[in-house]
Amino acid sequence: MRVAGLEARALLAAAEIKWDKNVPHCPEWDAAELVRHTGTIFGWMTAVVESGERVGFGALGPAPQNPEDLPPWYEANLGRALDVLGSADPASETWTFSSTGDRRASWWCRRLAVEVSIHRWDVEHAMAGIADPPPATLDGEVAQAGIEEFMIEFLPGLLARARPDNHDGAAGRGDQEKEARSGIAGISGTFHLHATDGAAEWWIDLDAGEPAVQQHAKADMAVRGTRSDLLLWLTNRGPLESLELFGDEAIVELWKQLQR
């Protein structure tokens, strides 16, 4: 929670540099809209953990439209989220959107820290041409948690949607041909992810439909780098220049099609 709070306030400070600056890795948003999104997420997570139930975004109040009103609203939502999630019994049961059936409140603590850290990087990256220094790296422990979350929670679903055999008869031939041309269906082989600054090492068979496992094993493609750089790469934020690539680099190109 401490890191989540620091990252959230750094996100706001970066956004205040230029509210209407486009955020390249969130192309539909400028900095103000990203703050609205993140502040709303704080309120949503708080409501879910407090109630233990699924909560719709419609139940939340609207975010301020005037950028001048965003900081106090955002700070209030952040403070409440940190209080509620930080004081909850980590093992207490609540609703989550976990693909593995994890219904513990601690699931939301990880999700909060990872979400706000990545979006802090997004805003600092957007402001890099206006303010120095360049975006700070992600906290190593948070990045490690984010890598685990991505490999276990999100990657299996992304790969399932990418497989050509994941279509039933309801899909039109034209739709299947369009997806095949996109290159998403071509992602295959084995993949190894190896952190150079901590205990984050994963292996997955991209064709098998099985979960990723934490192990060191030979693979068709391997990517090595810091935990921060690996998580940014996994979520299509790059840059690849900071990573070491081994094996079939075609997998790296196809990976860019796996968008959450």
C-alpha positions, 0 to 999 in steps of 0.5 A: 500500500505504501508504494501504491500511495507513492505511485498514485501521487507521482501520477497526479504530479506528472499529470498536472504538468499538462492536463491536455497532453495525450498519453501515447500508451492510453491513446484515447486519453489525455492526462486529465482523463487518465486521472479521472480513470484512475481516481474512479478505479480507486472508488470502485475498488473501495466499494468492492472491498467494503461490500464484498460484492460486485459493484458497477461503475454506474453506482459511483459518482462522476469524476470532475470535468474541470481539471482544477477540481481533479486533485482534491477528488483524486486524493480523497478517493486515493486516501479512502482506497488506501485505508479500506484495502490496507485495513482489510483482512488479506484473506477475507472473501470479496468479489474479484474478476480473477480468472483463477477464482482468487476471491481474497481481498489481497488480490485487490491490493496487488491490482491497485499497486500494479495498475497505478504504477503502470499508469504513473509510468504512462503519464511520466512517459507522456510528459518526457518531452516537457519535463525531465527526468524520463519516467522512473522505473517501476518498483521491483517488488510491484513489477514482480507481482505484476508479472505474476498477475499477467502470466497467471491471470491475463495471459491465458485468456489473451492466448485463448482469444488468439488461437484459431481453434477458439472460434465456433460456427457462429463466427463468419468466415470473413471474421476468421480470415481477418483475424488470421491476416492480423498475425495473432493466430501465428503466436506459438512455441515456448516462451521464457521470461527471466528477470535479472534483478529478482526472483521472477522467472516464467515458462509457458507453452503458447500452444498448450493452453496450460498456465505458465509455470515458474521455472527455468527451462529451454524455450523457443524464445527468451526475454531477459531484463529487469522486472520493471522492463519485463512488465512494461514489455509484457503490457506493450510499453517497451522499449525492447532496447533495454531487454536481451532477446534469445531465439525466435524473435518472431514471437516478440513481434506477434506478442504486440498483438496481445492487447488487454 
